Amino acid sequence: MNRRNMLKNTTLATIGASAGMACANDSRGSETASALLASENIVGKKDVNPVNPAYFIPNRFKDKTIIITGCARGMGKAAVKRAALEGANIVGVDWLKEEGNAVINEIVKDGGSAKFVYGDVSTNETCKEMVKTAVDSYGKLDYAINNAGVMDAIFPGDPINYEKQKHLTFSRCHEATDEYWDVVMRVNTTGVFKCMREELKQMVAQNQGGAIVNVASVAGLRGFSGTPSYVASKHAVNGLTKNAAIDYAEYGIRINSVCMANTATPMVERAYQLVMAKVKASGGNAGMGNIKTKSLLQYTDSNHRDATPEEQVAIMLFLLSEEASNITGANYATDGGFTAY
Ligand SMILES: NC(=O)c1ccc[n+]([C@@H]2O[C@H](COP(=O)([O-])OP(=O)(O)OC[C@H]3O[C@@H](n4cnc5c(N)ncnc54)[C@H](O)[C@@H]3O)[C@@H](O)[C@H]2O)c1
């Protein structure tokens, strides 16, 4: 059963927005579902269509080298594909070896220029290796998108098995394990710090400026129920972004973050499965609240669609590009209006 039918057919209500954080629910679920369905009857109602996934700007990144972490799937995969079409030399990084390699090989097969670095972005070894690969292969590093991230402590390559993995999943503070807290903080916050450290060392040494986009979340701008480590880690990404923007402005290096709400990626699908399992195991009270969980556009859309990876990538690449020359230190709410209400 797909997620939409699930929403209609059960009293579970809301798919949250802290990286598609699915929320369980109780009796208020059916009210929320009715309200959503009612909004579909408005006269003159019009949906906003997502950007065409095939759209790109030829040669925008010609001769530019871009590191993109988390390239094996989701938004990272969409980013490496579009940036390569726009002429960039790509260094894609992921700890999913097979999937990451496949994405990069496809780019090369289609005539693009790309290398794959296998590893964990929260290790110095991987961060040094990705910058070295950029310099050894393409002579320099111009831009980076630090996109790799996790919502829970389950390795993204492992299938979901809630009973065995529940100590690794998102939980309220008093129920959360050290392992959940540590892994999410290490990947999302320490990972972004270590990636930036190596990228910035190279950009400063080159003395040619540069730009970095860190992928935070709407959970870096707001609190969400039942997901303390994710919310804390993404607030930290936004803080790191502002801090680095100040320190590197004088080197001509711009640093921004993007803060999306629900975007249709494997991360969201997995989160949904985990929440469903959590709700089932808890008898309906998974401790995940029925607070606002939809973006404005998701709420008003006839199908309550998530954002697409391509919609997010369009903004990330714009922020790297020369057109964004006056933008630095911003935590962009690329969230379909989530934080507008
Ligand atoms: N999808 C959403 O709704 C949403 C919303 C807000 C923020 N985000 C953020 O967007 C980013 C991308 O998410 P996505 O939805 O595309 O997720 P995804 O799970 O579909 O893809 C993330 C990729 O990053 C890789 N990765 C994760 N940790 C890594 C590590 N330590 N080292 C190397 N690779 C690693 C994964 O293997 C995967 O290929 C994440 O930072 C996420 O927190 C997503």
The ligand as an SDF file (V2000), in Angstrom:
LIG
                    3D

 44 48  0  0  0  0  0  0  0  0999 V2000
   14.3350   13.8750    1.9860 N   0  0  0  0  0  0  0  0  0  0  0  0
   13.9090   14.8140    2.8110 C   0  0  0  0  0  0  0  0  0  0  0  0
   12.7050   15.0100    3.0040 O   0  0  0  0  0  0  0  0  0  0  0  0
   14.9060   15.6930    3.5190 C   0  0  0  0  0  0  0  0  0  0  0  0
   14.3940   16.7980    4.2160 C   0  0  0  0  0  0  0  0  0  0  0  0
   15.2820   17.6360    4.8690 C   0  0  0  0  0  0  0  0  0  0  0  0
   16.6440   17.3910    4.7890 C   0  0  0  0  0  0  0  0  0  0  0  0
   17.1080   16.3060    4.1110 N   0  0  0  0  0  0  0  0  0  0  0  0
   18.5630   16.1300    4.0550 C   0  0  0  0  0  0  0  0  0  0  0  0
   18.9580   15.9980    2.7020 O   0  0  0  0  0  0  0  0  0  0  0  0
   20.1640   15.2310    2.6160 C   0  0  0  0  0  0  0  0  0  0  0  0
   19.9780   14.1470    1.5710 C   0  0  0  0  0  0  0  0  0  0  0  0
   18.9030   13.3340    1.9910 O   0  0  0  0  0  0  0  0  0  0  0  0
   18.0830   12.3300    1.0540 P   0  0  0  0  0  0  0  0  0  0  0  0
   16.6770   12.5240    1.4340 O   0  0  0  0  0  0  0  0  0  0  0  0
   18.5320   12.4370   -0.3540 O   0  0  0  0  0  0  0  0  0  0  0  0
   18.5670   10.9630    1.7350 O   0  0  0  0  0  0  0  0  0  0  0  0
   18.9540    9.5450    1.1370 P   0  0  0  0  0  0  0  0  0  0  0  0
   19.1090    8.6330    2.2960 O   0  0  0  0  0  0  0  0  0  0  0  0
   17.9940    9.1730    0.0920 O   0  0  0  0  0  0  0  0  0  0  0  0
   20.3830    9.8410    0.4950 O   0  0  0  0  0  0  0  0  0  0  0  0
   21.4710   10.1920    1.3450 C   0  0  0  0  0  0  0  0  0  0  0  0
   22.7580    9.6340    0.7780 C   0  0  0  0  0  0  0  0  0  0  0  0
   23.8080   10.0040    1.6720 O   0  0  0  0  0  0  0  0  0  0  0  0
   24.6210    8.8530    1.9260 C   0  0  0  0  0  0  0  0  0  0  0  0
   25.2550    8.9780    3.2320 N   0  0  0  0  0  0  0  0  0  0  0  0
   24.6330    9.1110    4.4230 C   0  0  0  0  0  0  0  0  0  0  0  0
   25.5390    9.1560    5.4090 N   0  0  0  0  0  0  0  0  0  0  0  0
   26.7650    9.0430    4.8150 C   0  0  0  0  0  0  0  0  0  0  0  0
   28.0870    9.0160    5.3200 C   0  0  0  0  0  0  0  0  0  0  0  0
   28.3590    9.0770    6.6370 N   0  0  0  0  0  0  0  0  0  0  0  0
   29.1080    8.9330    4.4440 N   0  0  0  0  0  0  0  0  0  0  0  0
   28.8590    8.8340    3.1050 C   0  0  0  0  0  0  0  0  0  0  0  0
   27.6220    8.8320    2.5900 N   0  0  0  0  0  0  0  0  0  0  0  0
   26.5780    8.9410    3.4350 C   0  0  0  0  0  0  0  0  0  0  0  0
   23.6400    7.6970    1.8660 C   0  0  0  0  0  0  0  0  0  0  0  0
   24.2930    6.4520    1.6600 O   0  0  0  0  0  0  0  0  0  0  0  0
   22.7380    8.1000    0.7100 C   0  0  0  0  0  0  0  0  0  0  0  0
   23.2480    7.6820   -0.5220 O   0  0  0  0  0  0  0  0  0  0  0  0
   20.4100   14.6930    4.0250 C   0  0  0  0  0  0  0  0  0  0  0  0
   21.3750   15.4990    4.6550 O   0  0  0  0  0  0  0  0  0  0  0  0
   19.0610   14.8600    4.7080 C   0  0  0  0  0  0  0  0  0  0  0  0
   19.1740   14.9880    6.1000 O   0  0  0  0  0  0  0  0  0  0  0  0
   16.2590   15.4530    3.4850 C   0  0  0  0  0  0  0  0  0  0  0  0
  1  2  1  0
  2  3  2  0
  2  4  1  0
  4  5  1  0
  4 44  2  0
  5  6  2  0
  6  7  1  0
  7  8  2  0
  8  9  1  0
  8 44  1  0
  9 10  1  0
  9 42  1  0
 10 11  1  0
 11 12  1  0
 11 40  1  0
 12 13  1  0
 13 14  1  0
 14 15  2  0
 14 16  1  0
 14 17  1  0
 17 18  1  0
 18 19  2  0
 18 20  1  0
 18 21  1  0
 21 22  1  0
 22 23  1  0
 23 24  1  0
 23 38  1  0
 24 25  1  0
 25 26  1  0
 25 36  1  0
 26 27  1  0
 26 35  1  0
 27 28  2  0
 28 29  1  0
 29 30  1  0
 29 35  2  0
 30 31  1  0
 30 32  2  0
 32 33  1  0
 33 34  2  0
 34 35  1  0
 36 37  1  0
 36 38  1  0
 38 39  1  0
 40 41  1  0
 40 42  1  0
 42 43  1  0
M  CHG  2   8   1  16  -1
M  END
$$$$
